[in-house]
């Protein structure tokens, strides 16, 4: 995947300023930087949730009509239906996007959703909503994952499950971009680091923490 001169302006404010780089498959990249650096904006543009002011995202070897099922996206805002249960939220996604039904059981087990699987999302803790949101991102068995603070609010057991999944995802040739402040949690699995500040790339290279 290639970023070609991505710029995003919100009025007079420049959130991203001519961001260009290439991300390789089979690698996990960390997006780091202070609040307001442009991490979330960049992920939203790559996900197609936000249009850049200029520039483009190039998905190499992925036909345009297949991109929905090759991207798994988890933003800080869960976008879950609060009056539905995790089961119902995941089953709705499956019905809308043609994902195999058995994926619901697979992600439920992976992230241990069983204890609250049939409780309304509005009654869940922040960590439980995070796990449900991540499970939904994994439903299409994506080739590329875009994760915005995926460890926020997770207990130790859930963090371990996510770390194990990401390690296997990388080994199977997947590409993951993870915006996080919790660098220690990804130290063993991440290979690349993009440091953003003021919407510009300050560092892009190997991840050494």
Secondary structure as UniProt FT lines:
FT   STRAND          2..10
FT   TURN            11..12
FT   STRAND          13..22
FT   STRAND          27..32
FT   TURN            35..36
FT   HELIX           39..47
FT   STRAND          54..58
FT   TURN            60..61
FT   HELIX           64..69
FT   STRAND          71..74
FT   TURN            82..83
FT   HELIX           86..97
FT   HELIX           102..110
FT   TURN            111..112
FT   HELIX           114..116
FT   TURN            117..118
FT   HELIX           121..123
FT   HELIX           126..138
FT   TURN            139..140
FT   STRAND          144..148
FT   TURN            150..153
FT   HELIX           156..171
FT   TURN            172..173
FT   STRAND          175..179
FT   HELIX           183..186
FT   TURN            187..189
FT   STRAND          192..197
FT   TURN            198..199
FT   STRAND          200..206
//
